[in-house]
Amino acid sequence: MRKTDLAMLFAMTALLAVIPSTVSAEQGLIIHKALSLDMAMSMAQGSLEKCRSLGYKCAITVLDGTGRTIIALQDDGANLHRFDVSRKKAYTALVYRRPSKDVVQGWSKKTAEPVPLLEGTMPNPPIEGTIDMGGGIPILVGSEVIGAIAVSGGPNWDMDEACANAGLAKVADKLK
């Protein structure tokens, strides 16, 4: 084998090693990051610890990127509706790809304006399963939304969001 042939073979091998995701995508495979059950449990536990340290009886939901519930829990003594509300908050954050509080604020601003409504700023939840309450946070790896976490049961949305963020902080080093 000549030196130029060997160099060409090496260059082609290197090129193929660099572009496997393009080849896979063309073949119909989609490669993405996903939450594990262990990571979801760590997030939920971190949120629960924060809620308890503040004296709140909360419910916590972690959804994967498709909207399926990975883990949902409700602390002893939490009000009955908290479980359902935390799921809807997480789903709202997932669907709109931003904190549910930001979605609600967008809806609120839009109801006061006499201009046509834009997507994500509709007054009232227009997508079944969403809710007009804060406390849901999308779970991001870079700019990719891979799930959502939400808390319901604090005295206000900011405290629910703080508890959800405590759960995210517990696994922040793994969300890269």
OpenMM code with the backbone's topology and positions (N, CA, C; nanometers):
from openmm import Vec3, app, unit

residues = "MET ARG LYS THR ASP LEU ALA MET LEU PHE ALA MET THR ALA LEU LEU ALA VAL ILE PRO SER THR VAL SER ALA GLU GLN GLY LEU ILE ILE HIS LYS ALA LEU SER LEU ASP MET ALA MET SER MET ALA GLN GLY SER LEU GLU LYS CYS ARG SER LEU GLY TYR LYS CYS ALA ILE THR VAL LEU ASP GLY THR GLY ARG THR ILE ILE ALA LEU GLN ASP ASP GLY ALA ASN LEU HIS ARG PHE ASP VAL SER ARG LYS LYS ALA TYR THR ALA LEU VAL TYR ARG ARG PRO SER LYS ASP VAL VAL GLN GLY TRP SER LYS LYS THR ALA GLU PRO VAL PRO LEU LEU GLU GLY THR MET PRO ASN PRO PRO ILE GLU GLY THR ILE ASP MET GLY GLY GLY ILE PRO ILE LEU VAL GLY SER GLU VAL ILE GLY ALA ILE ALA VAL SER GLY GLY PRO ASN TRP ASP MET ASP GLU ALA CYS ALA ASN ALA GLY LEU ALA LYS VAL ALA ASP LYS LEU LYS".split()
positions = [
    Vec3(0.0844, -0.1171, 0.0000),
    Vec3(0.0000, 0.0000, 0.0000),
    Vec3(0.0894, 0.1240, 0.0000),
    Vec3(0.0585, 0.2177, -0.0872),
    Vec3(0.1388, 0.3392, -0.0962),
    Vec3(0.1077, 0.4326, 0.0206),
    Vec3(0.2025, 0.5237, 0.0449),
    Vec3(0.1863, 0.6197, 0.1540),
    Vec3(0.0621, 0.7056, 0.1356),
    Vec3(0.0332, 0.7472, 0.0142),
    Vec3(-0.0838, 0.8318, -0.0113),
    Vec3(-0.2134, 0.7547, 0.0101),
    Vec3(-0.2130, 0.6269, -0.0256),
    Vec3(-0.3312, 0.5441, -0.0019),
    Vec3(-0.3552, 0.5267, 0.1480),
    Vec3(-0.2486, 0.5051, 0.2224),
    Vec3(-0.2583, 0.4899, 0.3674),
    Vec3(-0.3083, 0.6189, 0.4319),
    Vec3(-0.2594, 0.7325, 0.3852),
    Vec3(-0.3035, 0.8624, 0.4371),
    Vec3(-0.4517, 0.8841, 0.4071),
    Vec3(-0.4936, 0.8461, 0.2859),
    Vec3(-0.6351, 0.8608, 0.2474),
    Vec3(-0.7233, 0.7714, 0.3338),
    Vec3(-0.6807, 0.6479, 0.3583),
    Vec3(-0.7545, 0.5557, 0.4426),
    Vec3(-0.7671, 0.6107, 0.5849),
    Vec3(-0.6603, 0.6647, 0.6365),
    Vec3(-0.6605, 0.7231, 0.7706),
    Vec3(-0.7571, 0.8420, 0.7765),
    Vec3(-0.7542, 0.9275, 0.6760),
    Vec3(-0.8412, 1.0457, 0.6718),
    Vec3(-0.9880, 1.0046, 0.6656),
    Vec3(-1.0201, 0.9034, 0.5862),
    Vec3(-1.1590, 0.8565, 0.5757),
    Vec3(-1.2065, 0.7958, 0.7078),
    Vec3(-1.1201, 0.7203, 0.7731),
    Vec3(-1.1544, 0.6610, 0.9032),
    Vec3(-1.1806, 0.7699, 1.0051),
    Vec3(-1.0962, 0.8723, 1.0074),
    Vec3(-1.1137, 0.9835, 1.1007),
    Vec3(-1.2440, 1.0570, 1.0725),
    Vec3(-1.2747, 1.0767, 0.9450),
    Vec3(-1.3979, 1.1452, 0.9069),
    Vec3(-1.5205, 1.0666, 0.9521),
    Vec3(-1.5192, 0.9368, 0.9321),
    Vec3(-1.6314, 0.8531, 0.9747),
    Vec3(-1.6471, 0.8528, 1.1264),
    Vec3(-1.5392, 0.8614, 1.1983),
    Vec3(-1.5453, 0.8637, 1.3447),
    Vec3(-1.6061, 0.9937, 1.3953),
    Vec3(-1.5918, 1.1012, 1.3197),
    Vec3(-1.6413, 1.2318, 1.3620),
    Vec3(-1.7901, 1.2467, 1.3348),
    Vec3(-1.8448, 1.1796, 1.2348),
    Vec3(-1.9836, 1.2030, 1.1949),
    Vec3(-2.0790, 1.0863, 1.2197),
    Vec3(-2.0631, 1.0071, 1.3249),
    Vec3(-2.1556, 0.8959, 1.3419),
    Vec3(-2.2979, 0.9398, 1.3728),
    Vec3(-2.3154, 1.0535, 1.4425),
    Vec3(-2.4512, 1.0959, 1.4756),
    Vec3(-2.5269, 1.1377, 1.3508),
    Vec3(-2.4588, 1.1955, 1.2525),
    Vec3(-2.5235, 1.2327, 1.1274),
    Vec3(-2.5681, 1.1077, 1.0541),
    Vec3(-2.4812, 1.0097, 1.0486),
    Vec3(-2.5151, 0.8840, 0.9819),
    Vec3(-2.6334, 0.8192, 1.0530),
    Vec3(-2.6309, 0.8155, 1.1861),
    Vec3(-2.7398, 0.7548, 1.2624),
    Vec3(-2.8709, 0.8267, 1.2383),
    Vec3(-2.8664, 0.9604, 1.2375),
    Vec3(-2.9888, 1.0362, 1.2161),
    Vec3(-3.0464, 1.0076, 1.0781),
    Vec3(-2.9598, 0.9946, 0.9793),
    Vec3(-3.0071, 0.9653, 0.8450),
    Vec3(-3.0686, 0.8263, 0.8370),
    Vec3(-3.0268, 0.7367, 0.9237),
    Vec3(-3.0798, 0.6012, 0.9251),
    Vec3(-3.2053, 0.5909, 1.0111),
    Vec3(-3.2477, 0.7022, 1.0708),
    Vec3(-3.3697, 0.7020, 1.1495),
    Vec3(-3.3500, 0.6922, 1.2995),
    Vec3(-3.2278, 0.6879, 1.3461),
    Vec3(-3.2039, 0.6828, 1.4889),
    Vec3(-3.1928, 0.8236, 1.5447),
    Vec3(-3.2547, 0.8466, 1.6585),
    Vec3(-3.2454, 0.9752, 1.7261),
    Vec3(-3.1763, 0.9514, 1.8589),
    Vec3(-3.0676, 1.0216, 1.8788),
    Vec3(-2.9925, 1.0064, 2.0025),
    Vec3(-3.0208, 1.1279, 2.0893),
    Vec3(-3.0625, 1.1031, 2.2130),
    Vec3(-3.0929, 1.2136, 2.3035),
    Vec3(-3.0610, 1.1746, 2.4465),
    Vec3(-3.0546, 1.2734, 2.5318),
    Vec3(-3.0313, 1.2500, 2.6736),
    Vec3(-3.1659, 1.2249, 2.7404),
    Vec3(-3.1649, 1.1423, 2.8432),
    Vec3(-3.2877, 1.1106, 2.9151),
    Vec3(-3.2570, 1.0973, 3.0641),
    Vec3(-3.3566, 1.1246, 3.1450),
    Vec3(-3.3431, 1.1112, 3.2898),
    Vec3(-3.3522, 0.9651, 3.3313),
    Vec3(-3.2671, 0.9256, 3.4224),
    Vec3(-3.2778, 0.7915, 3.4802),
    Vec3(-3.3702, 0.7982, 3.6009),
    Vec3(-3.4185, 0.6841, 3.6429),
    Vec3(-3.5010, 0.6779, 3.7636),
    Vec3(-3.4208, 0.7255, 3.8841),
    Vec3(-3.2950, 0.6857, 3.8936),
    Vec3(-3.2124, 0.7277, 4.0070),
    Vec3(-3.1963, 0.8791, 4.0122),
    Vec3(-3.1764, 0.9417, 3.8956),
    Vec3(-3.1622, 1.0866, 3.8925),
    Vec3(-3.2938, 1.1540, 3.9318),
    Vec3(-3.4047, 1.1014, 3.8823),
    Vec3(-3.5361, 1.1571, 3.9168),
    Vec3(-3.5623, 1.1433, 4.0667),
    Vec3(-3.5241, 1.0294, 4.1244),
    Vec3(-3.5435, 1.0100, 4.2681),
    Vec3(-3.4567, 1.1073, 4.3477),
    Vec3(-3.3346, 1.1314, 4.3027),
    Vec3(-3.2473, 1.2276, 4.3710),
    Vec3(-3.3069, 1.3674, 4.3670),
    Vec3(-3.3605, 1.4052, 4.2507),
    Vec3(-3.4244, 1.5368, 4.2385),
    Vec3(-3.5444, 1.5480, 4.3321),
    Vec3(-3.6290, 1.4462, 4.3303),
    Vec3(-3.7483, 1.4484, 4.4156),
    Vec3(-3.7081, 1.4548, 4.5627),
    Vec3(-3.6066, 1.3781, 4.6010),
    Vec3(-3.5600, 1.3782, 4.7400),
    Vec3(-3.5041, 1.5151, 4.7783),
    Vec3(-3.4281, 1.5774, 4.6884),
    Vec3(-3.3751, 1.7116, 4.7150),
    Vec3(-3.4853, 1.8139, 4.7339),
    Vec3(-3.5895, 1.8045, 4.6517),
    Vec3(-3.7037, 1.8950, 4.6649),
    Vec3(-3.7779, 1.8697, 4.7960),
    Vec3(-3.7982, 1.7427, 4.8278),
    Vec3(-3.8682, 1.7079, 4.9511),
    Vec3(-3.7913, 1.7580, 5.0739),
    Vec3(-3.6592, 1.7402, 5.0737),
    Vec3(-3.5778, 1.7875, 5.1853),
    Vec3(-3.5926, 1.9382, 5.2043),
    Vec3(-3.5906, 2.0133, 5.0932),
    Vec3(-3.6052, 2.1592, 5.1006),
    Vec3(-3.7438, 2.1961, 5.1533),
    Vec3(-3.8477, 2.1314, 5.1014),
    Vec3(-3.9844, 2.1599, 5.1482),
    Vec3(-3.9975, 2.1331, 5.2983),
    Vec3(-3.9485, 2.0190, 5.3409),
    Vec3(-3.9578, 1.9839, 5.4825),
    Vec3(-3.8794, 2.0799, 5.5705),
    Vec3(-3.7621, 2.1244, 5.5226),
    Vec3(-3.6815, 2.2172, 5.6026),
    Vec3(-3.7538, 2.3498, 5.6226),
    Vec3(-3.8448, 2.3821, 5.5312),
    Vec3(-3.9229, 2.5055, 5.5410),
    Vec3(-4.0598, 2.4831, 5.6041),
    Vec3(-4.0894, 2.3582, 5.6374),
    Vec3(-4.2165, 2.3265, 5.7025),
    Vec3(-4.3340, 2.3105, 5.6087),
    Vec3(-4.3084, 2.2833, 5.4797),
    Vec3(-4.4163, 2.2686, 5.3820),
    Vec3(-4.4493, 2.1219, 5.3604),
    Vec3(-4.5759, 2.0930, 5.3429),
    Vec3(-4.6248, 1.9592, 5.3089),
    Vec3(-4.6567, 1.9605, 5.1595),
    Vec3(-4.5677, 1.9065, 5.0812),
    Vec3(-4.5749, 1.9224, 4.9356),
    Vec3(-4.5893, 1.7912, 4.8607),
    Vec3(-4.6226, 1.8068, 4.7341),
    Vec3(-4.6180, 1.6979, 4.6374),
    Vec3(-4.5154, 1.7369, 4.5326),
    Vec3(-4.4441, 1.6387, 4.4805),
    Vec3(-4.3373, 1.6614, 4.3833),
    Vec3(-4.3561, 1.5640, 4.2677),
    Vec3(-4.3415, 1.6158, 4.1461),
    Vec3(-4.3515, 1.5322, 4.0263),
    Vec3(-4.2305, 1.5579, 3.9372),
    Vec3(-4.1734, 1.4493, 3.8847),
    Vec3(-4.0660, 1.4584, 3.7854),
    Vec3(-4.1151, 1.3850, 3.6604),
    Vec3(-4.1142, 1.4570, 3.5478),
    Vec3(-4.1558, 1.4006, 3.4194),
    Vec3(-4.0348, 1.3824, 3.3298),
    Vec3(-4.0407, 1.2829, 3.2416),
    Vec3(-3.9364, 1.2694, 3.1412),
    Vec3(-3.9679, 1.3618, 3.0235),
    Vec3(-3.8855, 1.3595, 2.9216),
    Vec3(-3.9015, 1.4485, 2.8081),
    Vec3(-4.0255, 1.4242, 2.7244),
    Vec3(-4.0912, 1.3098, 2.7427),
    Vec3(-4.2140, 1.2806, 2.6678),
    Vec3(-4.3401, 1.3122, 2.7477),
    Vec3(-4.3223, 1.3559, 2.8721),
    Vec3(-4.4371, 1.3885, 2.9574),
    Vec3(-4.4807, 1.2761, 3.0483),
    Vec3(-4.4117, 1.1636, 3.0422),
    Vec3(-4.4451, 1.0518, 3.1315),
    Vec3(-4.3901, 1.0788, 3.2707),
    Vec3(-4.4659, 1.0368, 3.3693),
    Vec3(-4.4231, 1.0539, 3.5079),
    Vec3(-4.3165, 0.9502, 3.5410),
    Vec3(-4.2000, 0.9992, 3.5835),
    Vec3(-4.0948, 0.9091, 3.6304),
    Vec3(-4.1167, 0.8807, 3.7787),
    Vec3(-4.1404, 0.9879, 3.8535),
    Vec3(-4.1662, 0.9723, 3.9963),
    Vec3(-4.2597, 1.0840, 4.0411),
    Vec3(-4.3507, 1.0490, 4.1283),
    Vec3(-4.4409, 1.1462, 4.1886),
    Vec3(-4.4608, 1.1038, 4.3325),
    Vec3(-4.4490, 1.2002, 4.4216),
    Vec3(-4.4685, 1.1672, 4.5624),
    Vec3(-4.5392, 1.2809, 4.6326),
    Vec3(-4.5994, 1.2452, 4.7420),
    Vec3(-4.6723, 1.3428, 4.8229),
    Vec3(-4.6331, 1.3198, 4.9676),
    Vec3(-4.5895, 1.4249, 5.0343),
    Vec3(-4.5461, 1.4146, 5.1727),
    Vec3(-4.6655, 1.3868, 5.2640),
    Vec3(-4.6360, 1.3280, 5.3775),
    Vec3(-4.7395, 1.3030, 5.4781),
    Vec3(-4.8072, 1.4347, 5.5137),
    Vec3(-4.9377, 1.4344, 5.5129),
    Vec3(-5.0135, 1.5529, 5.5526),
    Vec3(-5.0354, 1.6557, 5.4438),
    Vec3(-4.9871, 1.6324, 5.3227),
    Vec3(-5.0099, 1.7276, 5.2139),
    Vec3(-5.1568, 1.7233, 5.1722),
    Vec3(-5.2089, 1.8366, 5.1326),
    Vec3(-5.3483, 1.8434, 5.0880),
    Vec3(-5.3707, 1.7545, 4.9659),
    Vec3(-5.4884, 1.7014, 4.9558),
    Vec3(-5.5245, 1.6047, 4.8522),
    Vec3(-5.4933, 1.6519, 4.7100),
    Vec3(-5.5222, 1.7766, 4.6788),
    Vec3(-5.5069, 1.8258, 4.5414),
    Vec3(-5.3616, 1.8493, 4.5009),
    Vec3(-5.2686, 1.8509, 4.5934),
    Vec3(-5.1281, 1.8821, 4.5639),
    Vec3(-5.0675, 1.7868, 4.4610),
    Vec3(-5.1020, 1.6605, 4.4700),
    Vec3(-5.0468, 1.5583, 4.3811),
    Vec3(-5.0785, 1.5904, 4.2355),
    Vec3(-5.2048, 1.6179, 4.2072),
    Vec3(-5.2491, 1.6489, 4.0715),
    Vec3(-5.1913, 1.7816, 4.0232),
    Vec3(-5.1879, 1.8805, 4.1112),
    Vec3(-5.1379, 2.0126, 4.0742),
    Vec3(-4.9891, 2.0076, 4.0398),
    Vec3(-4.9100, 1.9312, 4.1156),
    Vec3(-4.7668, 1.9258, 4.0861),
    Vec3(-4.7426, 1.8639, 3.9482),
    Vec3(-4.8208, 1.7657, 3.9108),
    Vec3(-4.8044, 1.7063, 3.7778),
    Vec3(-4.8376, 1.8070, 3.6679),
    Vec3(-4.9450, 1.8813, 3.6865),
    Vec3(-4.9840, 1.9801, 3.5859),
    Vec3(-4.8815, 2.0928, 3.5745),
    Vec3(-4.8229, 2.1328, 3.6858),
    Vec3(-4.7186, 2.2357, 3.6816),
    Vec3(-4.5970, 2.1844, 3.6039),
    Vec3(-4.5569, 2.0615, 3.6305),
    Vec3(-4.4430, 2.0028, 3.5588),
    Vec3(-4.4748, 1.9924, 3.4100),
    Vec3(-4.5946, 1.9502, 3.3764),
    Vec3(-4.6335, 1.9347, 3.2369),
    Vec3(-4.6347, 2.0705, 3.1656),
    Vec3(-4.6805, 2.1736, 3.2339),
    Vec3(-4.6803, 2.3083, 3.1756),
    Vec3(-4.5377, 2.3528, 3.1445),
    Vec3(-4.4458, 2.3315, 3.2396),
    Vec3(-4.3053, 2.3682, 3.2183),
    Vec3(-4.2456, 2.2885, 3.1025),
    Vec3(-4.2821, 2.1626, 3.0910),
    Vec3(-4.2302, 2.0775, 2.9838),
    Vec3(-4.2840, 2.1206, 2.8476),
    Vec3(-4.4130, 2.1387, 2.8375),
    Vec3(-4.4766, 2.1737, 2.7098),
    Vec3(-4.4272, 2.3079, 2.6574),
    Vec3(-4.4184, 2.4068, 2.7471),
    Vec3(-4.3788, 2.5408, 2.7040),
    Vec3(-4.2283, 2.5657, 2.7142),
    Vec3(-4.1553, 2.4679, 2.7679),
    Vec3(-4.0090, 2.4728, 2.7734),
    Vec3(-3.9546, 2.5922, 2.8506),
    Vec3(-4.0273, 2.6298, 2.9539),
    Vec3(-3.9833, 2.7362, 3.0451),
    Vec3(-4.0590, 2.7216, 3.1763),
    Vec3(-4.0135, 2.7898, 3.2812),
    Vec3(-4.0833, 2.7768, 3.4098),
    Vec3(-4.2323, 2.8084, 3.3968),
    Vec3(-4.3134, 2.7307, 3.4657),
    Vec3(-4.4587, 2.7502, 3.4548),
    Vec3(-4.4996, 2.8901, 3.5005),
    Vec3(-4.4265, 2.9483, 3.5941),
    Vec3(-4.4560, 3.0855, 3.6377),
    Vec3(-4.4399, 3.1838, 3.5215),
    Vec3(-4.3361, 3.1641, 3.4392),
    Vec3(-4.3153, 3.2508, 3.3229),
    Vec3(-4.4283, 3.2351, 3.2222),
    Vec3(-4.4779, 3.1144, 3.2072),
    Vec3(-4.5899, 3.0892, 3.1160),
    Vec3(-4.7132, 3.1645, 3.1647),
    Vec3(-4.7425, 3.1548, 3.2931),
    Vec3(-4.8599, 3.2222, 3.3507),
    Vec3(-4.8466, 3.3735, 3.3361),
    Vec3(-4.7268, 3.4257, 3.3604),
    Vec3(-4.7065, 3.5701, 3.3463),
    Vec3(-4.7292, 3.6132, 3.2018),
    Vec3(-4.6882, 3.5299, 3.1056),
    Vec3(-4.7138, 3.5593, 2.9650),
    Vec3(-4.8623, 3.5605, 2.9336),
    Vec3(-4.9344, 3.4626, 2.9881),
    Vec3(-5.0790, 3.4589, 2.9675),
    Vec3(-5.1441, 3.5831, 3.0282),
    Vec3(-5.0995, 3.6215, 3.1457),
    Vec3(-5.1572, 3.7360, 3.2160),
    Vec3(-5.1361, 3.8654, 3.1378),
    Vec3(-5.0160, 3.8857, 3.0876),
    Vec3(-4.9861, 4.0063, 3.0095),
    Vec3(-5.0706, 4.0109, 2.8832),
    Vec3(-5.0883, 3.8950, 2.8213),
    Vec3(-5.1598, 3.8900, 2.6952),
    Vec3(-5.3080, 3.9238, 2.7114),
    Vec3(-5.3671, 3.8899, 2.8236),
    Vec3(-5.5096, 3.9190, 2.8419),
    Vec3(-5.5364, 4.0686, 2.8482),
    Vec3(-5.4352, 4.1470, 2.8835),
    Vec3(-5.4521, 4.2920, 2.8935),
    Vec3(-5.4232, 4.3636, 2.7619),
    Vec3(-5.3714, 4.2934, 2.6625),
    Vec3(-5.3344, 4.3565, 2.5364),
    Vec3(-5.4396, 4.3293, 2.4286),
    Vec3(-5.4726, 4.4301, 2.3501),
    Vec3(-5.5737, 4.4125, 2.2455),
    Vec3(-5.5152, 4.3629, 2.1132),
    Vec3(-5.4006, 4.2952, 2.1153),
    Vec3(-5.3387, 4.2439, 1.9927),
    Vec3(-5.3622, 4.0941, 1.9831),
    Vec3(-5.3446, 4.0361, 1.8643),
    Vec3(-5.3641, 3.8909, 1.8523),
    Vec3(-5.2721, 3.8145, 1.9475),
    Vec3(-5.3205, 3.7036, 1.9949),
    Vec3(-5.2454, 3.6221, 2.0901),
    Vec3(-5.1367, 3.5426, 2.0179),
    Vec3(-5.0214, 3.5311, 2.0816),
    Vec3(-4.9104, 3.4541, 2.0286),
    Vec3(-4.9019, 3.3214, 2.1008),
    Vec3(-4.8427, 3.2220, 2.0354),
    Vec3(-4.8254, 3.0910, 2.0972),
    Vec3(-4.7476, 3.1043, 2.2275),
    Vec3(-4.7936, 3.0367, 2.3320),
    Vec3(-4.7280, 3.0413, 2.4619),
    Vec3(-4.7709, 3.1582, 2.5481),
    Vec3(-4.8590, 3.2422, 2.4957),
    Vec3(-4.9062, 3.3565, 2.5739),
    Vec3(-5.0588, 3.3596, 2.5796),
    Vec3(-5.1213, 3.2476, 2.5590),
    Vec3(-5.2668, 3.2403, 2.5589),
    Vec3(-5.3211, 3.2613, 2.7004),
    Vec3(-5.4295, 3.3344, 2.7150),
    Vec3(-5.4905, 3.3425, 2.8471),
    Vec3(-5.5604, 3.2100, 2.8769),
    Vec3(-5.5449, 3.1613, 2.9944),
    Vec3(-5.5986, 3.0317, 3.0372),
    Vec3(-5.5206, 2.9188, 2.9697),
    Vec3(-5.5041, 2.8094, 3.0371),
    Vec3(-5.4285, 2.6985, 2.9775),
    Vec3(-5.4977, 2.6425, 2.8532),
    Vec3(-5.4368, 2.6597, 2.7347),
    Vec3(-5.4992, 2.6120, 2.6117),
    Vec3(-5.4678, 2.4662, 2.5798),
    Vec3(-5.3701, 2.4075, 2.6457),
    Vec3(-5.3337, 2.2692, 2.6194),
    Vec3(-5.3800, 2.1850, 2.7369),
    Vec3(-5.4539, 2.0816, 2.7066),
    Vec3(-5.5050, 1.9942, 2.8125),
    Vec3(-5.3903, 1.9426, 2.8989),
    Vec3(-5.4094, 1.9500, 3.0293),
    Vec3(-5.3083, 1.9022, 3.1225),
    Vec3(-5.2183, 2.0110, 3.1770),
    Vec3(-5.2244, 2.1324, 3.1169),
    Vec3(-5.1458, 2.2434, 3.1697),
    Vec3(-5.2277, 2.3184, 3.2736),
    Vec3(-5.1597, 2.4031, 3.3494),
    Vec3(-5.2267, 2.4763, 3.4567),
    Vec3(-5.1654, 2.6148, 3.4682),
    Vec3(-5.2445, 2.7107, 3.5106),
    Vec3(-5.1945, 2.8472, 3.5239),
    Vec3(-5.1453, 2.8728, 3.6668),
    Vec3(-5.0366, 2.8013, 3.7011),
    Vec3(-4.9744, 2.8145, 3.8326),
    Vec3(-4.8235, 2.7986, 3.8180),
    Vec3(-4.7491, 2.8720, 3.8983),
    Vec3(-4.6039, 2.8598, 3.8998),
    Vec3(-4.5597, 2.7455, 3.9892),
    Vec3(-4.4332, 2.7071, 3.9742),
    Vec3(-4.3760, 2.5999, 4.0552),
    Vec3(-4.3197, 2.4860, 3.9743),
    Vec3(-4.3331, 2.4917, 3.8416),
    Vec3(-4.2790, 2.3897, 3.7526),
    Vec3(-4.1556, 2.4443, 3.6814),
    Vec3(-4.0527, 2.3614, 3.6702),
    Vec3(-3.9258, 2.4015, 3.6093),
    Vec3(-3.8851, 2.2982, 3.5038),
    Vec3(-3.8494, 2.3418, 3.3821),
    Vec3(-3.7982, 2.2455, 3.2849),
    Vec3(-3.6593, 2.1979, 3.3285),
    Vec3(-3.6270, 2.0745, 3.2973),
    Vec3(-3.4952, 2.0189, 3.3261),
    Vec3(-3.4158, 2.0273, 3.1961),
    Vec3(-3.3054, 2.1007, 3.2012),
    Vec3(-3.2268, 2.1283, 3.0814),
    Vec3(-3.0898, 2.0625, 3.0859),
    Vec3(-3.0459, 2.0168, 2.9699),
    Vec3(-2.9068, 1.9799, 2.9464),
    Vec3(-2.8662, 2.0683, 2.8297),
    Vec3(-2.7891, 2.1727, 2.8590),
    Vec3(-2.7625, 2.2745, 2.7579),
    Vec3(-2.8938, 2.3451, 2.7272),
    Vec3(-2.9335, 2.3431, 2.6007),
    Vec3(-3.0617, 2.4036, 2.5633),
    Vec3(-3.1694, 2.2981, 2.5384),
    Vec3(-3.1363, 2.1709, 2.5591),
    Vec3(-3.2300, 2.0613, 2.5368),
    Vec3(-3.3128, 2.0349, 2.6626),
    Vec3(-3.4449, 2.0388, 2.6485),
    Vec3(-3.5348, 2.0081, 2.7600),
    Vec3(-3.5521, 1.8567, 2.7654),
    Vec3(-3.5111, 1.7961, 2.8768),
    Vec3(-3.5184, 1.6499, 2.8892),
    Vec3(-3.6212, 1.6053, 2.9917),
    Vec3(-3.6963, 1.7000, 3.0468),
    Vec3(-3.7976, 1.6667, 3.1455),
    Vec3(-3.8405, 1.7908, 3.2197),
    Vec3(-3.9118, 1.7703, 3.3296),
    Vec3(-3.9565, 1.8822, 3.4131),
    Vec3(-3.9790, 1.8313, 3.5544),
    Vec3(-3.9662, 1.9243, 3.6499),
    Vec3(-3.9925, 1.8946, 3.7903),
    Vec3(-4.0841, 2.0042, 3.8435),
    Vec3(-4.1728, 1.9664, 3.9325),
    Vec3(-4.2617, 2.0657, 3.9925),
    Vec3(-4.2934, 2.0293, 4.1361),
    Vec3(-4.3238, 2.1333, 4.2117),
    Vec3(-4.3624, 2.1200, 4.3519),
    Vec3(-4.4921, 2.1953, 4.3715),
    Vec3(-4.5786, 2.1396, 4.4532),
    Vec3(-4.7023, 2.2065, 4.4929),
    Vec3(-4.7189, 2.1903, 4.6430),
    Vec3(-4.7421, 2.3017, 4.7119),
    Vec3(-4.7662, 2.2940, 4.8564),
    Vec3(-4.7020, 2.4034, 4.9368),
    Vec3(-4.6132, 2.4802, 4.8763),
    Vec3(-4.5537, 2.5931, 4.9464),
    Vec3(-4.6550, 2.7061, 4.9586),
    Vec3(-4.6208, 2.8096, 5.0340),
    Vec3(-4.7159, 2.9188, 5.0528),
    Vec3(-4.7332, 3.0070, 4.9291),
    Vec3(-4.6409, 2.9967, 4.8326),
    Vec3(-4.6536, 3.0735, 4.7083),
    Vec3(-4.5705, 3.0062, 4.5995),
    Vec3(-4.5862, 3.0536, 4.4775),
    Vec3(-4.5186, 2.9924, 4.3636),
    Vec3(-4.3676, 3.0022, 4.3744),
    Vec3(-4.3187, 3.1148, 4.4269),
    Vec3(-4.1733, 3.1300, 4.4399),
    Vec3(-4.1147, 3.0238, 4.5315),
    Vec3(-4.1849, 2.9889, 4.6379),
    Vec3(-4.1342, 2.8864, 4.7299),
    Vec3(-4.1439, 2.7479, 4.6669),
    Vec3(-4.2504, 2.7220, 4.5911),
    Vec3(-4.2595, 2.5952, 4.5181),
    Vec3(-4.1424, 2.5837, 4.4198),
    Vec3(-4.1141, 2.6941, 4.3501),
    Vec3(-4.0044, 2.6959, 4.2536),
    Vec3(-3.8694, 2.6770, 4.3245),
    Vec3(-3.8532, 2.7382, 4.4413),
    Vec3(-3.7284, 2.7223, 4.5171),
    Vec3(-3.7083, 2.5759, 4.5569),
    Vec3(-3.8155, 2.5091, 4.5952),
    Vec3(-3.8050, 2.3669, 4.6312),
    Vec3(-3.7727, 2.2818, 4.5089),
    Vec3(-3.8333, 2.3141, 4.3951),
    Vec3(-3.8029, 2.2411, 4.2717),
    Vec3(-3.6568, 2.2634, 4.2314),
    Vec3(-3.6110, 2.3867, 4.2439),
    Vec3(-3.4714, 2.4172, 4.2103),
    Vec3(-3.3739, 2.3473, 4.3040),
    Vec3(-3.4132, 2.3241, 4.4293),
    Vec3(-3.3282, 2.2485, 4.5222),
    Vec3(-3.3103, 2.1053, 4.4715),
    Vec3(-3.4149, 2.0502, 4.4143),
    Vec3(-3.4046, 1.9170, 4.3551),
    Vec3(-3.3108, 1.9157, 4.2353),
    Vec3(-3.3205, 2.0180, 4.1513),
    Vec3(-3.2304, 2.0284, 4.0359),
    Vec3(-3.0860, 2.0467, 4.0813),
    Vec3(-3.0668, 2.1242, 4.1862),
    Vec3(-2.9312, 2.1486, 4.2369),
    Vec3(-2.8649, 2.0190, 4.2835),
    Vec3(-2.9463, 1.9268, 4.3302),
    Vec3(-2.8927, 1.7998, 4.3807),
    Vec3(-2.8245, 1.7180, 4.2701),
    Vec3(-2.8641, 1.7395, 4.1453),
    Vec3(-2.8068, 1.6624, 4.0336),
    Vec3(-2.7434, 1.7524, 3.9271),
    Vec3(-2.7216, 1.8785, 3.9600),
    Vec3(-2.6725, 1.9757, 3.8622),
    Vec3(-2.5446, 1.9301, 3.7933),
    Vec3(-2.4564, 1.8642, 3.8648),
    Vec3(-2.3300, 1.8192, 3.8058),
    Vec3(-2.3504, 1.7122, 3.6992),
    Vec3(-2.4641, 1.6445, 3.7016),
    Vec3(-2.4934, 1.5389, 3.6042),
    Vec3(-2.5718, 1.5907, 3.4841),
    Vec3(-2.6207, 1.7130, 3.4914),
    Vec3(-2.7008, 1.7715, 3.3826),
    Vec3(-2.6128, 1.8529, 3.2876),
    Vec3(-2.5079, 1.7906, 3.2409),
    Vec3(-2.4154, 1.8598, 3.1503),
    Vec3(-2.3959, 1.7816, 3.0246),
] * unit.nanometer
topology = app.Topology()
chain = topology.addChain("A")
for resn in residues:
    res = topology.addResidue(resn, chain)
    for name in ("N", "CA", "C"):
        topology.addAtom(name, app.Element.getBySymbol(name[0]), res)
